[in-house]
Amino acid sequence: MTISKTQKIIDDIKAKIESGELRPGDQIPSAAELRAQHGVSITVVRGAVSWLKATGLVKGVPGVGVFVAEKP
């Protein structure tokens, strides 16, 4: 079973949050950085970030970036 490119980005960011490498309030890499790191299109990056936002792991701040959400 292969893992999609979108899922690889999701798993990478989730692992960094779970390990404490990314903590609440930390900014995740920009879309351009994620594209370069993973060698994927902006569409793939947007899909991964949208999923992370939908699950509440990260929150977007328009014009600023995407940040790890505070734990409830």
C-alpha positions in Angstrom: 0.0 0.0 0.0 1.5 3.3 -1.0 1.2 6.5 0.9 0.1 9.6 -1.0 2.3 12.7 -1.2 -0.3 14.6 0.7 -0.3 12.0 3.5 3.5 12.1 3.7 3.4 15.8 4.4 0.6 15.3 7.0 2.5 12.5 8.7 5.7 14.6 8.7 4.1 17.6 10.4 2.1 15.5 12.8 5.3 13.7 13.8 7.1 17.0 14.5 4.1 18.2 16.6 3.9 14.9 18.6 7.7 14.8 19.2 7.7 18.4 20.4 9.9 19.7 17.6 6.9 21.9 16.7 5.1 23.3 19.7 1.9 25.2 20.1 2.3 28.6 18.6 5.2 27.6 16.4 4.9 28.4 12.7 5.0 25.4 10.3 7.1 25.7 7.2 5.7 27.9 4.4 4.0 26.4 1.4 7.1 27.1 -0.7 9.3 25.4 1.9 7.1 22.4 2.1 7.0 22.2 -1.7 10.8 22.2 -1.8 11.3 19.8 1.0 8.9 17.2 -0.4 9.2 17.9 -4.1 5.5 18.3 -4.6 3.1 20.7 -6.2 1.4 23.6 -4.3 -1.9 21.7 -4.7 -0.5 18.8 -2.7 0.8 21.2 0.0 -2.5 23.0 0.2 -4.4 19.7 0.6 -2.1 18.6 3.5 -2.4 22.0 5.2 -6.2 22.0 4.7 -6.5 18.6 6.4 -4.3 19.7 9.3 -6.5 22.8 9.8 -9.7 20.7 9.5 -8.4 18.4 12.3 -7.5 21.3 14.5 -3.8 20.5 14.6 -2.9 23.9 13.0 -4.6 27.3 12.6 -4.0 29.7 9.8 -3.5 33.4 10.3 -4.3 35.3 7.0 -1.3 37.0 5.6 1.0 35.7 8.4 1.2 31.9 8.2 0.1 28.6 9.7 0.8 27.8 13.3 0.5 24.8 15.6 -2.7 25.0 17.5 -2.9 25.2 21.3 -4.0 21.9 22.8 -7.5 22.0 24.3 
